[in-house]
Amino acid sequence: MTDPPGASDERELVTDFGEGGQAPYEHALRSGSTAMLRLREVGGSDEGVTSLIDVARFTASADDVDLSIVERGEGPVIDLGCGPGRMVRAAIDLGRRAIGIDVSASAVALARSQGLPVLQASLFDPLPGEGMWGQALLLDGNLGIGGDVPRLLRRASELVHDDGTVVVEAHPVAGHCRRFQAVLVDEHGGASETFPWAEMGCDALVAAVRDAGLIVRAQWSAECRTFVEIARTRSRPRAA
Protein backbone atom coordinates (compact mmCIF):
# COMPACT_ATOMS: atom_id res chain seq x y z
CA MET A 1 0.00 0.00 0.00
CA THR A 2 1.29 3.48 -0.86
CA ASP A 3 0.65 6.03 1.86
CA PRO A 4 -0.53 9.55 1.04
CA PRO A 5 2.02 12.28 1.69
CA GLY A 6 2.62 12.72 5.39
CA ALA A 7 0.71 9.58 6.40
CA SER A 8 3.71 7.85 7.98
CA ASP A 9 4.64 10.97 9.93
CA GLU A 10 1.04 11.27 11.11
CA ARG A 11 0.98 7.69 12.39
CA GLU A 12 4.14 8.31 14.39
CA LEU A 13 2.42 11.18 16.21
CA VAL A 14 -0.88 9.39 16.91
CA THR A 15 -1.22 7.41 20.12
CA ASP A 16 -2.81 3.98 19.68
CA PHE A 17 -5.60 2.54 21.83
CA GLY A 18 -4.79 2.83 25.53
CA GLU A 19 -1.10 3.66 25.07
CA GLY A 20 0.98 6.22 26.94
CA GLY A 21 0.27 7.90 30.25
CA GLN A 22 -0.36 5.23 32.87
CA ALA A 23 -1.17 2.69 30.14
CA PRO A 24 -4.19 1.13 31.88
CA TYR A 25 -4.78 -1.43 29.11
CA GLU A 26 -1.22 -2.73 29.26
CA HIS A 27 -1.38 -2.83 33.05
CA ALA A 28 -4.69 -4.73 33.03
CA LEU A 29 -3.29 -7.35 30.67
CA ARG A 30 -0.09 -7.81 32.66
CA SER A 31 -1.84 -7.97 36.03
CA GLY A 32 -4.74 -10.15 34.95
CA SER A 33 -7.21 -7.56 36.27
CA THR A 34 -10.89 -8.35 35.77
CA ALA A 35 -12.02 -4.76 36.37
CA MET A 36 -13.63 -2.85 33.53
CA LEU A 37 -11.77 -0.04 31.79
CA ARG A 38 -13.68 3.07 30.74
CA LEU A 39 -13.41 4.57 27.27
CA ARG A 40 -14.19 8.26 27.65
CA GLU A 41 -14.37 11.18 25.27
CA VAL A 42 -11.72 13.78 26.07
CA GLY A 43 -13.32 16.63 27.98
CA GLY A 44 -16.37 14.56 28.89
CA SER A 45 -17.62 13.89 32.42
CA ASP A 46 -18.20 10.49 34.02
CA GLU A 47 -21.70 10.66 32.53
CA GLY A 48 -20.05 10.94 29.12
CA VAL A 49 -18.38 7.52 29.27
CA THR A 50 -18.65 6.06 25.79
CA SER A 51 -18.25 2.40 26.68
CA LEU A 52 -16.80 -0.13 29.07
CA ILE A 53 -13.89 -2.32 28.00
CA ASP A 54 -13.98 -5.87 29.40
CA VAL A 55 -10.33 -6.92 29.24
CA ALA A 56 -11.18 -10.23 30.91
CA ARG A 57 -13.26 -11.18 27.86
CA PHE A 58 -10.27 -10.58 25.62
CA THR A 59 -8.17 -13.02 27.66
CA ALA A 60 -10.92 -15.67 27.87
CA SER A 61 -11.55 -18.42 25.34
CA ALA A 62 -13.71 -17.75 22.28
CA ASP A 63 -17.43 -18.15 22.96
CA ASP A 64 -20.09 -19.60 20.67
CA VAL A 65 -20.64 -16.27 18.88
CA ASP A 66 -16.90 -15.92 18.25
CA LEU A 67 -16.73 -19.45 16.88
CA SER A 68 -19.70 -18.85 14.56
CA ILE A 69 -17.82 -15.93 12.97
CA VAL A 70 -14.82 -18.07 12.12
CA GLU A 71 -17.05 -20.91 10.92
CA ARG A 72 -18.77 -18.69 8.32
CA GLY A 73 -15.47 -17.81 6.63
CA GLU A 74 -13.11 -19.76 4.41
CA GLY A 75 -9.36 -19.81 4.03
CA PRO A 76 -6.73 -18.24 6.30
CA VAL A 77 -7.74 -15.68 8.92
CA ILE A 78 -6.08 -12.41 9.94
CA ASP A 79 -7.39 -10.86 13.16
CA LEU A 80 -6.76 -7.10 13.28
CA GLY A 81 -6.39 -5.82 16.83
CA CYS A 82 -6.27 -9.40 18.06
CA GLY A 83 -5.41 -8.70 21.71
CA PRO A 84 -4.20 -11.84 23.49
CA GLY A 85 -5.35 -13.93 20.54
CA ARG A 86 -8.60 -15.67 21.40
CA MET A 87 -9.84 -15.49 17.79
CA VAL A 88 -6.50 -16.67 16.46
CA ARG A 89 -6.73 -19.68 18.77
CA ALA A 90 -10.34 -20.30 17.69
CA ALA A 91 -9.41 -20.25 14.01
CA ILE A 92 -6.47 -22.60 14.50
CA ASP A 93 -8.58 -24.99 16.57
CA LEU A 94 -11.06 -25.10 13.66
CA GLY A 95 -8.27 -26.05 11.25
CA ARG A 96 -7.72 -22.61 9.71
CA ARG A 97 -4.35 -20.95 9.23
CA ALA A 98 -4.39 -17.72 11.22
CA ILE A 99 -2.34 -14.76 12.39
CA GLY A 100 -3.07 -11.90 14.75
CA ILE A 101 -1.96 -8.26 14.55
CA ASP A 102 -1.83 -5.94 17.55
CA VAL A 103 0.12 -2.86 18.65
CA SER A 104 0.04 -3.82 22.34
CA ALA A 105 3.30 -5.36 23.58
CA SER A 106 1.51 -6.98 26.54
CA ALA A 107 -1.23 -8.49 24.37
CA VAL A 108 1.33 -9.88 21.95
CA ALA A 109 3.42 -11.30 24.80
CA LEU A 110 0.35 -13.07 26.25
CA ALA A 111 -0.57 -14.52 22.86
CA ARG A 112 2.96 -15.72 22.16
CA SER A 113 3.18 -17.31 25.61
CA GLN A 114 0.34 -19.58 24.40
CA GLY A 115 2.23 -20.38 21.21
CA LEU A 116 -0.02 -18.23 19.03
CA PRO A 117 1.28 -16.56 15.85
CA VAL A 118 0.78 -12.88 16.67
CA LEU A 119 2.71 -9.95 15.25
CA GLN A 120 3.25 -6.65 17.06
CA ALA A 121 2.45 -4.07 14.39
CA SER A 122 -0.07 -1.52 13.26
CA LEU A 123 -2.56 -2.84 10.74
CA PHE A 124 -1.48 0.08 8.55
CA ASP A 125 2.08 -1.30 8.43
CA PRO A 126 3.12 -3.73 5.66
CA LEU A 127 1.78 -7.11 6.79
CA PRO A 128 2.44 -10.75 5.84
CA GLY A 129 0.41 -12.18 2.98
CA GLU A 130 -1.35 -8.98 1.94
CA GLY A 131 -4.12 -9.79 -0.52
CA MET A 132 -4.05 -13.51 0.29
CA TRP A 133 -6.21 -13.84 3.44
CA GLY A 134 -9.68 -15.35 3.21
CA GLN A 135 -11.17 -13.57 6.20
CA ALA A 136 -10.13 -10.43 8.11
CA LEU A 137 -11.65 -9.68 11.50
CA LEU A 138 -12.33 -6.32 13.18
CA LEU A 139 -14.09 -7.30 16.40
CA ASP A 140 -14.45 -6.02 19.98
CA GLY A 141 -14.76 -2.37 19.01
CA ASN A 142 -11.71 -2.42 16.71
CA LEU A 143 -13.81 -0.60 14.13
CA GLY A 144 -12.69 2.46 16.09
CA ILE A 145 -8.98 2.07 15.33
CA GLY A 146 -7.60 5.37 14.04
CA GLY A 147 -10.95 7.16 14.16
CA ASP A 148 -11.41 7.02 10.35
CA VAL A 149 -13.76 4.15 9.56
CA PRO A 150 -13.76 4.27 5.70
CA ARG A 151 -9.94 4.34 5.68
CA LEU A 152 -9.83 1.42 8.11
CA LEU A 153 -12.28 -0.61 6.03
CA ARG A 154 -10.33 0.02 2.84
CA ARG A 155 -7.14 -1.11 4.55
CA ALA A 156 -8.77 -4.28 5.90
CA SER A 157 -10.16 -5.10 2.45
CA GLU A 158 -6.66 -4.85 0.95
CA LEU A 159 -5.56 -7.76 3.10
CA VAL A 160 -8.08 -10.33 1.78
CA HIS A 161 -8.10 -12.04 -1.62
CA ASP A 162 -10.66 -11.43 -4.37
CA ASP A 163 -13.34 -13.57 -2.74
CA GLY A 164 -12.35 -12.77 0.83
CA THR A 165 -14.46 -10.96 3.41
CA VAL A 166 -14.00 -8.60 6.32
CA VAL A 167 -16.20 -9.19 9.38
CA VAL A 168 -16.73 -6.05 11.46
CA GLU A 169 -18.42 -5.86 14.85
CA ALA A 170 -20.62 -2.76 15.02
CA HIS A 171 -21.88 -0.83 18.01
CA PRO A 172 -25.04 -2.58 19.27
CA VAL A 173 -27.19 0.56 18.80
CA ALA A 174 -27.94 0.73 15.07
CA GLY A 175 -28.10 4.54 14.83
CA HIS A 176 -25.04 5.21 16.99
CA CYS A 177 -22.23 7.14 15.27
CA ARG A 178 -19.38 8.99 16.96
CA ARG A 179 -15.85 9.99 15.99
CA PHE A 180 -13.91 11.51 18.86
CA GLN A 181 -10.69 11.87 20.81
CA ALA A 182 -10.73 9.28 23.58
CA VAL A 183 -8.88 8.35 26.74
CA LEU A 184 -8.85 4.98 28.50
CA VAL A 185 -9.23 5.04 32.29
CA ASP A 186 -8.94 2.26 34.89
CA GLU A 187 -10.77 1.85 38.21
CA HIS A 188 -8.05 3.79 40.02
CA GLY A 189 -8.24 6.76 37.66
CA GLY A 190 -5.04 5.86 35.80
CA ALA A 191 -5.43 7.21 32.27
CA SER A 192 -3.82 6.67 28.88
CA GLU A 193 -2.83 9.40 26.51
CA THR A 194 -5.47 10.67 24.09
CA PHE A 195 -6.10 8.69 20.92
CA PRO A 196 -8.54 8.98 17.97
CA TRP A 197 -11.49 6.58 18.07
CA ALA A 198 -14.83 5.93 16.42
CA GLU A 199 -18.01 3.99 17.15
CA MET A 200 -20.69 3.08 14.63
CA GLY A 201 -23.88 1.10 14.73
CA CYS A 202 -24.81 -0.93 11.66
CA ASP A 203 -26.80 1.88 10.00
CA ALA A 204 -23.84 4.27 9.92
CA LEU A 205 -21.43 1.42 9.20
CA VAL A 206 -23.31 0.43 6.05
CA ALA A 207 -22.96 4.02 4.82
CA ALA A 208 -19.24 3.98 5.69
CA VAL A 209 -18.82 0.74 3.74
CA ARG A 210 -20.24 2.43 0.65
CA ASP A 211 -18.03 5.49 1.23
CA ALA A 212 -15.06 3.13 1.26
CA GLY A 213 -16.08 1.70 -2.14
CA LEU A 214 -17.01 -1.68 -0.67
CA ILE A 215 -20.21 -3.72 -0.40
CA VAL A 216 -22.15 -5.32 2.45
CA ARG A 217 -22.60 -9.06 2.07
CA ALA A 218 -24.48 -9.74 5.29
CA GLN A 219 -25.67 -8.23 8.57
CA TRP A 220 -26.70 -10.16 11.68
CA SER A 221 -26.96 -10.01 15.45
CA ALA A 222 -26.20 -12.65 18.07
CA GLU A 223 -26.37 -12.34 21.85
CA CYS A 224 -26.50 -8.53 21.83
CA ARG A 225 -23.61 -8.26 19.37
CA THR A 226 -24.00 -6.94 15.81
CA PHE A 227 -21.86 -7.79 12.80
CA VAL A 228 -21.47 -6.66 9.20
CA GLU A 229 -19.68 -8.76 6.58
CA ILE A 230 -17.93 -6.74 3.88
CA ALA A 231 -16.43 -7.52 0.47
CA ARG A 232 -14.92 -5.60 -2.42
CA THR A 233 -17.17 -4.49 -5.24
CA ARG A 234 -14.97 -5.97 -7.95
CA SER A 235 -12.07 -8.34 -8.29
CA ARG A 236 -8.51 -7.18 -8.74
CA PRO A 237 -5.61 -8.92 -10.48
CA ARG A 238 -3.75 -11.43 -8.31
CA ALA A 239 -0.05 -10.89 -7.73
CA ALA A 240 2.11 -13.13 -9.88
N, C-alpha and C positions, 0 to 999 in steps of 0.2 A: 504494500500500500504506500502511495506517495502522499506525504503530509502536505497540507497547505502551508504557505510561508508563515513561519513563526509558531507552528503547532507544537514542535518539539520543545521550544523554549517555554511555551505556555504550560505544557504538561509538567515541566520541571518546577514551576512555581505553584502548581495546584496541589493542595493537600488531598490525599485519598481518604476514603471512609475511615473515620476514627483515629487517624494518625496524629502525631504531634501532641503537644501539651502533656497531659498526664496519661495519654494513650489508654483510655479505659477499655477499649476492645481488646488490645493486646494483653492487658493485665487480666481481664476476665478469662481469656483463653489459657493463659499460663497458670492461673490460680485454680481453674476449674470452677469458678463462681457460677452459681445458678441464679443470681439476681438479674433482673431485667436492666438493660441499658435504655436510656431515653434519647431519642432522636428529636432534637429541638431546632426550630428555626432561630437563627441568630437575631437577637433583639426581642424574641418572644418571651412571654411569662410561662410559669409552670402550666397554666391553662392552655398554652399554645403548643404543648408537646405534640409533635406530628405522629409519632408511633413509638411503640415499645419494641426493643430488640431482644429476642430470646436466644442468648448465646448457647444455652444448654441444648436447645433444639438443633443447633448447628453441629454440636459434638455428639449427638445421639445417632442411632442407626436410622436409615431411611424408613419411613412409614409406608403404609399402603398407597397413599396418594403419590408419594415420591416414586415408588416402584412402578405405578401405572404410567407415569410420564416416560420413564425409560422404556417400558414395554411397548409404547406406541411408536417409537422410533426404530430406525434401522441403521446399521453400520456403526462406525466408531463415534464416540461421544466426547465432546469437549465442554466442560463445565466452567463457565466464566464467573469468577468470584466464588470459587468452590469452597472457601472456608476450610475446615479440617477434612473435607473430602467425603462426606456421607454419600453424595450422588455418584462420585467416582467409584466408591466401593460398591454401590448398588449396581452400577452398570457392569462392572467387572464380574460381580457375582452372577449376573444374568448372561454372562458369556460375551459381553461386548468389550471391545478395546476402548480404553478411556484415558483421558488426561484431565487434570484440573489446573486452573490458572487463578492465582490470587496474589495481591500485593502484600498481604500480611505475613511477616516473617514467622509469627507465632502459629498462625493457621497452617502454613506450609510445614513447619517443624512437626506439628501434631500429625498431619497427614503422612508425612514421610516416616514418622515413628511407627506407623501402622503398615508401612511398606507400600503406600499408595503413590502413584506417579503424578506428582503435583509440582508445578513450576512457579517460582516466585517471579511474577512479571505483571505488568499492566496488560490488559487485553488490547490496548492500542499499540503495544510493542509488536515487532515481528514474532510470530508464533510458529511452532512446529506444525507441518502439514496443512498450511493455509489452503483453503479451497478443496480439501479432501475429506472433511468430517461429515458424517451423516446427520448428526444432531448436535446443535449447540444449545446450551441451557443458560438462562438468565432467571434464576429463582431467588426467593427469599428477599425480595426488595431490590435485587441487583439491577433492575430496570433504572434505578436512580443514579447509577455510576456516571459521574462526570456532569450530571445535570442537563445533558442535551440528548433527549431520547431518540430523535431521528438519526443523529450521528452514531449513537450507540447501536441502534438496530442495523444501520448500514454496515458497521464494522462487524457485527456478529454474523451477518449474512455473507460477508466475504470469506468466512472461515469454513462454510459448508460447501459441499459439491452441488452440482446442478439440480439434483433432486433432493437435496438436504433441507432440513427445517430448523428453525429457531423456536424454542419454546420459552415464552416469557410469562412470568407470574405478575399479574396486575394487582393493583390495590383492590381490596374487596368491594369498595364502594364504586359502582360503575361510573358515576359522574365526577369522581374526584380527580383533580388535576392541579398539581403544584410544582413549581420549579423555584428553588430557594437556596440560600446559604444556610448550612446546617452545622450543628455541633452535637457531638455524642457525649452523654453525661452518665456517670455511674451513680450508685446509691449513696456514695459518700460525697458527691458533688464534683468529683474529678472529671475534668472536661478535656476533650480533644481540641485540636485547632479547627478552624472553620474549613468546611469543604462544600463544593457544589453538589446538590442532590436534586432529585425529582421523584414525584409519585404520580402515578396515573391509574385510574380505573380503566376498565375495558373500553368504554366509549371513547375517551380521549386517546387511548392507546391505538385503537383502530385508525383514528385520524392520523396519528403519528406514523403508523405503518405506511399509509398512503403517501404522506409527506416524504418518507424515506425511499419511495419508489418501489415498495414491496407489496405483497398481498397477504391477506389473512386466509389461512387454510381452515382453521377451526377455532372455536371458542367454547370453553366449558368451565364448570365449577364443580368442586368436590371438597366437602368438609370445610366450608367457609373460605376456600381458596379459589382464585379465579386465574385462568390461563388462556393465553392466546398463542396459537401456532402460526408461524410466519414462514413464507417462502419468497424466493425471487420471482419477478414477473416474467422473466425470460431466461433461457439458458445462456451460458457464456462458453467460449471455447475452453476446453481442458488444457492444462499445461502439458507440453510434450514430455 
